[in-house]
Amino acid sequence: MLKLYDYLPSQNGFKIRLLLQHLGQPYQHVPVAIFQGESRTPEFLQKNPVGAIPVGAFRLQNNTALTDISPAPFHIVGAGPSGGDRAGE
């Protein structure tokens, strides 16, 4: 199951949550308190070195984190570039 690290008021997070719900894809929401610095901890920066939210299982084939959320919807629906994986697989 996809873990989505997110801050609820985030518009980018909203787009991903909306798509996941529309597709009926289950996910676990993990809240991140960005104004308390939770997105800048060493543990979080391992998930996304840029420290941006939302973060999910969006990794390229070479295990590089997908740090820009713009292409994430394509990875969720399995239409990412040839080096991409579907989220949650």
C-alpha positions in Angstrom: 0.0 0.0 0.0 1.2 3.5 -0.9 2.3 5.7 2.0 1.6 9.3 1.2 3.6 11.7 3.4 1.6 15.0 3.1 0.4 18.2 4.7 -3.4 18.4 4.3 -3.7 22.1 3.3 -1.1 21.4 0.4 -2.7 21.9 -3.0 -0.1 19.5 -4.5 -1.1 16.9 -1.9 -4.7 17.5 -2.6 -4.2 16.6 -6.3 -2.5 13.3 -5.4 -5.1 12.4 -2.8 -7.9 13.2 -5.2 -6.4 11.1 -8.0 -5.8 8.2 -5.6 -9.4 8.3 -4.4 -10.8 8.6 -7.9 -8.8 5.5 -9.0 -9.9 3.7 -5.8 -6.2 3.1 -5.0 -5.8 2.5 -1.2 -3.1 4.6 0.5 -2.0 5.4 4.0 -1.9 9.1 4.8 1.1 10.1 7.0 0.7 13.7 8.1 3.9 15.9 8.0 4.0 19.1 10.2 6.0 21.2 7.7 5.8 24.3 9.9 7.4 22.4 12.8 10.3 21.3 10.6 9.2 17.7 10.1 10.0 17.9 6.4 13.6 18.9 7.2 14.5 16.0 9.5 17.2 13.6 8.3 14.6 10.8 8.2 12.3 12.8 5.9 15.1 14.0 3.7 15.9 10.3 3.0 12.4 10.1 1.5 12.8 13.3 -0.5 16.1 15.1 -0.5 14.4 18.3 -1.5 12.2 18.2 1.6 9.0 18.9 -0.3 5.7 17.3 0.2 3.8 15.3 -0.8 6.0 12.2 -0.9 4.9 8.8 -1.8 6.4 5.7 -3.4 7.4 7.6 -6.4 10.8 6.3 -7.3 12.5 5.8 -10.6 14.0 2.5 -11.7 17.4 3.5 -10.4 15.8 4.2 -7.0 16.1 7.9 -7.4 13.3 9.8 -5.5 10.8 11.6 -7.6 11.3 15.1 -6.0 9.0 17.0 -8.3 5.4 16.2 -7.7 4.3 17.2 -11.3 4.9 13.8 -12.9 3.6 11.8 -10.0 0.1 11.3 -11.4 1.6 9.6 -14.5 3.5 7.2 -12.2 0.3 6.5 -10.2 -1.6 5.5 -13.3 1.4 3.5 -14.7 2.1 5.9 -17.6 5.5 7.2 -16.4 8.6 7.2 -18.5 10.1 3.8 -19.3 12.4 4.1 -16.2 9.4 4.6 -13.9 7.5 2.3 -11.6 3.9 2.5 -10.5 3.3 3.9 -7.1 2.9 1.3 -4.4 4.4 -1.6 -6.4 
